[in-house]
Amino acid sequence: MMKNEMYSRCTLCPRECGADRYIRKGFCGEGAIARIARAELHFWEEPCLSGRGGSGAVFFSGCSLGCGFCQNYPISAEHMGFELTDRQLADTFLRLVEMGAENIDLVTPTHFVPSIISALDMVKSRLGIPVIYNCGGYESGKTLDLLRGYVDIFLPDLKYRDSQLSLRLSKAEDYFEHCSSSLHKMLDIAGKPRYDASGKLVSGVLARHLVLPGCRKDSIELMKWLRDSFAPDELLVSLMCQFTPVYRSAELGLTRRTTTFEYNSVLKIVEEAGFDGFIQERESADSDYIPEFFDHLYFDLPNTQI
C-alpha cells in the first residue's frame, strides 16, 4: 500500500473526490493525518462485541456521508478532534488493550484507512483481540480489499434502499448501490460469524439498520433485499430504534422518535427471514447515550514516539 499516493489523490470512499489531502481536505473534511475525538471503552455495542470489558472504540473525525441526523455530528460534520501520528494511533490501540478492551472498534474509519493500516502494521501481532471496522456502509470495494488480514469483524450500517431518501438524508444518491456491493465484499473477507468459547464474536459481519421515523416502508424493502440476498447463517442483523432528533433532524422532517409499530413491522421481516442478531430497547433512544468527544489529546501515551 502506497500511503502517500492514496492521500495525494484520494479515492478511498465512493465519492472519489481526488483531493490531494496533503494540501486540501477531501469531501470527508479531513486531511492526511489521522484525527480522532475519543478512544475509550465503549459498552453500548451489541453484547457479542462489548462483552464484559467493553469495545475499545476509536472515534475518527470526519465522514464520507452527510447524514443530517448524525448523533456524532460534532465529529462527523463539525470535525471536532485531534491529530495522531501513525505511531500514536498504534499506541492508542495498545492503551485500549491494556484497559481490558474486548476488541479494537474503529468508528467511521474509511477516510483514514491508510493511517490505520500503518498503525496496525506496528502492533497487530500484539493486540490479541479482534479489529472491528465500524462504518456507515458507504464503502469502496478496493478500499475494503486493503483490509484483508487487518479487520476481523465488519460492522456496517445499512441505511436506505431508496436513492432519493439517501440523497435527502445523507447526500448520497448512490448509497444503496455501494452499500449492497460492499456487504458482499465484507462477507468475502470476514466469512460467516464465528464466536469464541465465551460467546464473543471473533469474525464475521454484523449489519445494523436504524429504523427512522416515517421511513418504515423503505426499511421493510431494505430488509426484504437482505433476506433475498443472504442466507440466514451468513451474517448477523442488529435492528435499532435509537433515533434521537439531533443536528439537522428537524430540517429533514425527523422530529420524533421511531414508534413501536414502525420498529416491530420491520422486525417482523427480519425474524421471518431467520437472521440471528439483536433487537434494541426503546430506552436507548436518548441523547444521554451519545459519548463525550474531545478536541485535544486528553490521555497519556508515555511510550509514544513522534
N, C-alpha and C positions, 0 to 999 in steps of 0.2 A: 504493500500500500504506500503510495506517494502522498503523504500527508500535505505537504506544501502545495502540490498540484491540485489536490481536492479542494482546498480552501481558496486557492487563487482563481479557480473558475468553478464555482460551486454548483453542483447538480445533485446534492445529497438527498433532496426531497423532490417530490413530483413537480414543484414549482420550477425547478431547473433555472433559477434566476441568472446563473452565470456570473454572479458578483465575485470580484476579487476581494475576499473578505479580509485580506491584509490591509486593504485601502478603504473599503466602504462596507457597510453592513449589508447582509443579504435580506431576502424577504422576511426571514425569521427575526430580523432586527439585531443580529449578533455578528461579531467579528470572528477572528481566527484564534482567539484564546478562550478556552472553556470558562464559562461563568456559571456559578450555582448560587442558590439563595437559601439552601438548607441541606444539611446532611445529618440525619438523626435516626434513631429507632422509631419506626412507624408501626402502630398497632392496628391500623384501620384497613389493612388489605384483607383479602379473603383468608379464612382460618388456615388453609393449607399453605399459605405464604407467610403470614405473620407468626404462626406458631406461638411458642411461649416467649421467645426472645424479641420478636418484632422484626420487621423487614428493615434492612439498612438503606433507607431511602435517601437518594441524592437527587434533589430537585434542580434541574437545569433551567437557566433563564432563556427566554425567547421561545418561539414556536413557529412551525411552518403552517399552522392553521390560523384562522382568525375568528375563533368562536366568541360570539358576543355575550355568552352566558358563562364563560370560564370561571370556575371558582378560584383558580390560581392566577387570576388576571394580573395581580401585582408583579408576577414574574413573567408570565407569558406575553402580556401586552404592554405593561409599564416597565418591564425589564429591570426590576429590582434584582440585585445580585452582586457578586464579586468575582474577580478573576482568580483562577488557579492554574499554575503551570501543570504540565502533564505529571511531573513528579509529585506535586502537591495533591493532585487528584488521586494518584495511586496511593499516597499515604492516607488520604481521606477514606479510601476503601479499607485500608488496613485498620484505621481507627474504628470503623464500624464493626469489623470483625472482633476487635478487642472488647467492644462494648457488648458483644453477645448476639450480633445480628444473625438471623436465620438465612439471609441472602443479601446480595447487593442489588438494590432496586433502583434502576436508572430511569428516572421520571422525565418524560419529554426529552429524549436524548438524541433524536435523529440528526439535528444540525451540528452536533458535536461528536459524531461517530469517529472521525479520525483521531481526536484527542483521547476519547475513551479507549480506543484500541491501543493507542500508545501507552496509556496508563496501565491497562490490563496486561500488556506485554511485560511490564515491570513486576507485576505482583500476582498474576492469575494463579501461578503454581502455589502461592502461599495463602490463598483465600480459603480454600477448603469448603466453600459454600456456593450454591448456585448464583448465577448472574441473571437478573431479570431485565428484559427490555420492555419498559412500561410506556407505551406510546399511544398516539391518537388514531392509529390505523391508517394514516395518510402517508404511505411509505413507498419508496422506490425499490424495486427488486434488486437492482445492482448494489444498492447500499446494504440491503439485508444480506446479500451474499457475502459481504465483508465480515459478517458477524458469525460465520461458521467457525466453531471451535472457541468462540468467546462467550456467546449467550446460550444459556441453558433453557430458559423459560421466556416465552413471548406472552406479553400481557397487553394486547391491543384493544382499543375501543372499536366498536362497530357502531357508528353514529347514525348513518342515514342510508336509505335505499333510493330516495328521490333526489334527483340532481338539483332541482330548484330549491328544495328545502336546505340542502347542504350549501348551496350558493348563498341563500339568505342568512343562514345562521352561522356559517363558518367560512364564507368567502371561497368556497372550493366546489365548483360545479362538477368537477371530475372526481369527487371524493369516492363514490362507490366503485368506480372503475379501478382506482388504485387500491382501495381497501380490500376489495374482493380478491384481486390477484395477489396482494401481499399476504393475505391469510393462507392461501395455498402455499406460498413460498415459506412462510413461518413453519407450517406443518412439515414441509420437506426438510427443513433444517433441524427442528427440535424433535420431531416424531410424536407419537402418541403419548398421553400423560403417563408419567412414571413417578411412583412415590417411594419414600424410604420406609423403614420399619415403623416409624412413629407417625406416619400419615402425612408427612410434609411432601409437597410437590418438588421433585428434583429436576424434572424436564418436561417439556410439552408446551401446549398452547392453551391459554385461558382467555377466552374472548369476552369482553364486557360490553353490555349495552345499557345505556341510561335512557329510561322511558321519560320523554319530555312531555310536559303538559300540552294537550292539544295536538299531539303528534302520534297518537295511538295507532292510526291506520298505517303510517309509514313504519312504525316499529313492528307491527304484525307482518307486513310484507318483507321486512328485513329478516325476521326470524323464520319465515317460510323459505326464504332463499337459503338461509343457513341449514335448515332441515333438508332441503333438496340437494345441497352441495357437499355435505359432510356426513359420514357415518357417526352414530352416537358415541362411539368409543374413540373417535379421532381427536376430539378436543373437549374442553370444559366450557361451560357458559355461565357467566355471572350476570344476572339481571338486576339492575339497580333502580332505585326510586329516590335517590338522594338529592334530586334537583332542588336548588335553593336560588331564588331570584337575586342575582348579584350582577355587578358590572353593567352591561348594556341590556340586560334581560327585558326591562320594561319597554325599551325602544323596539324590541323584536316581538312584543306581544306575549312574552313569557312572564306573566305577573303572578303566578300562583304555583303551588306545589302540585305534583302529579297525584291524581286521585287513586284511591284503591281500585276502582273499576278499571281505570286505564292500565294500571300495573297488572292486575290479575288477568285481563284479556290478552295481554302479551305473554304472561307467564304460562297460560294455557297452551299456547303454541309450542313453547319450549318443552313443557312437560310431555306433551303428546309426541314430540319428536324423539324423546328418550335420552336427551343430553343429561349427563351428570353436571353438577355445578352448584351455584349458590343463589339464594334469594336474599333480599336486603330488607331490614326492618325500616319502617317509615320514620322512626325516630332519628335515623341518620341524616334526614333532610334538615340540617341545622347548620348555621354558619359557624357554630362552635367547633365543628369538625374540620374547619379549614385551618391548616397549620400556620405557624408564625414564620415569616420569611425575614431575611437579613440582607443588608447591603454592604456588609463588611465581613472579613474573616473573623468569626466570633469564637472559634475553638482553636486549641493549641495543636500544632503539628511539630513537636520538638525535634523530630529526626529528619524533617524535610530539607531537601537540597534544592535550592532555587535553580 
